[in-house]
Amino acid sequence: MGRLTTHVLDTGAGKPAAGLYIELWCLDGEPERLSALSTNADGRADTPLLEGSAFRAGTFELRFFAGDYLRKAQSLPEPAFLDMIPIRFGISDADAHYHVPLLLSAYGYSTYRGS
């Protein structure tokens, strides 16, 4: 069975982004928040965001509350350049592992499908 995982690296500081709040939303039909968590000391979720029977094909969005994390880590002008970062993605294979990481700095970010 498939699963969805994530992690966040603070590339500006050169370390994992510990304590960054994340929400997972399903966007099929009426948007529904499926889970919420904060990253651990390694910048990861302690458990998969979706797995087992809850893991299914569809359109999802991870919302990374980067502004809150960055304000705690460093002094930022207000409003911050980046605040909540939504990453919308599709799951087509319910038996696969989908890993959606975020590489973050105060003025940019990137993501990819990891393994």
Order of alpha helices (4+ residues) and beta strands (2+ residues): beta-beta-beta-beta-beta-beta-beta-alpha-beta-beta-beta-beta
